[in-house]
Amino acid sequence: MRTESPAGIFEAPLPPAMDLPSSDAYPADHSPAPGARGPHWMVDAHHRMRSISFANAFLFSAVHIWGKGYSPGFWALLAGTFLIYPQMAHWRACRAPDTQRAELQNLRFDCFLVAIPIAMMGFPLWITFTLFIATTINNSIARGQRGTIPAVINFALGSWVGGLFTGFRVSLEHSGWITVLCILGLCWDLFGIGHVAFKRALKLRQIRAELTRGEVALQHVNRDLQERLNQIDALQGLLKEQANRDPLTGLYNRRYLQETMERELARCQREQIPLCVILIDLDLFKNVNDQHGHHVGDEVIKEIARLLIAEARQEDVACRYGGEEFMLLMARMPMDVARERAEDWRQRFGATEVPAGETSVRTTLSVGIAEFPTHGRTAEALIQRADVALYQAKLGGRDRVICYAPPPTDSSSITTAS
């Protein structure tokens, strides 16, 4: 992007606000932007300003030496310095591999070049002051403090070279016209700098407003994205829950039981606490389906599920283990307490009537219980012991709770709950 500066007596363009680093007015990286067309914006801006300011410098220098017998060679030097050099500097910068770096070199050379005729004229006060300030301040704007000192050194070197031709002398004389022209030039230069600074500040405020609007829009997008992520997390949690739940009863399914039981056993082993495995089976459930239909059988299954959900503690794991089989993992519960709980469920469920059209259905429960670590330390062993106890409850006439109790000689011995 190229910044247009107002025409003035002296060259003082300011860089764009977005190109202002902490130490330099121009970016520290002097390489042109990839794919950029033409020279850096400051090359053309300085060319216009240098052409105008140097032409004005030629004017008041000509007024100063008019009629004082200066040689044609000095007049040629003035014309070359103030009229031809600006075009040559622009030509060189445009063709340089790094146009910005070349223009910064031109700014330093400006200080050296204008000092030569100033020294040869005897350092007239207002002309010296005006050109010194104009060229030095350009370097300060472009490079900050790192530009000021080299500018002063180059101005001193140019003065020394000019003094070699005519001898070192100081002639502070000046006319009123020279004073007026130099004052007007400096005023115009400062007004131009202020105008450009105002435009850059205004542009900066616009950029900040655009950035603020973009930030607000980005916040809205982030908020929407976060809401969608939350929805995705909720859906994933729901899908995971559905994958772990039996759709008919809402109890955990067998897959979840297999994933959870090993973890619960490890926790009980670590904390040295008991865990009871309670295996429940609906007695003669096939007869319910055959006599009343599967929809009544489903209602019976839902009824036992409602009972287990209502009676299970928060840390218990209640699962539908098979078609009409259910299993509970009850940590921190001794076997005698688990037996009392199971007995209460058996009695309550046996008294429950499930509607079946114009009549109702009653059925009973058979329950087998095994305890960790007394009856086993693995999931497979505990489930097998609970299944043995359940089988003995079936053999004993159903509708009863049996706790596994291995005999001295045969592990199939059982104890009937009172």
Number of C-alpha atoms within 10 A of each C-alpha: 9 13 16 17 21 19 19 24 26 31 27 29 26 26 23 21 18 12 12 15 11 10 12 17 19 23 17 13 9 14 13 16 9 6 6 9 9 12 20 23 16 23 23 19 21 25 20 21 22 28 23 20 26 24 20 20 25 19 15 19 20 15 14 18 13 10 8 7 7 11 9 9 9 14 16 11 15 23 16 14 20 25 20 15 18 23 14 13 21 22 13 13 23 19 12 13 12 15 23 23 17 20 25 21 14 20 23 22 18 29 28 24 20 24 26 25 24 23 26 22 24 20 21 20 16 20 23 20 13 19 23 20 15 22 27 24 20 25 27 20 18 25 18 17 13 13 20 19 14 17 24 19 14 20 26 17 17 23 24 18 20 23 20 13 12 13 13 16 12 13 11 13 12 13 11 8 12 21 16 13 20 22 15 13 20 20 15 17 22 17 14 22 20 14 16 21 18 12 17 18 14 13 15 15 13 12 14 12 12 12 12 12 12 12 12 12 12 12 12 12 12 12 12 12 12 12 12 12 12 12 12 12 12 12 12 12 12 12 12 11 14 14 14 19 19 18 11 12 19 18 23 23 22 19 15 18 22 12 11 13 17 15 12 18 22 13 14 18 15 9 10 13 15 18 26 27 26 29 28 25 24 20 18 13 17 13 12 20 15 11 10 15 13 13 12 20 22 15 17 26 21 17 17 22 20 14 13 20 18 9 13 15 12 8 10 17 22 24 27 26 20 11 10 18 17 24 27 21 23 23 21 15 18 15 22 14 11 20 23 14 13 24 21 13 19 21 14 13 19 14 12 16 14 19 13 17 9 5 9 12 16 14 19 19 25 26 31 28 30 30 28 24 17 15 19 15 16 15 17 12 14 24 21 15 26 26 21 23 29 27 17 25 25 20 9 13 10 19 20 22 30 30 26 27 20 15 11 7 7 9 12 13 14 17 15 14 13 9
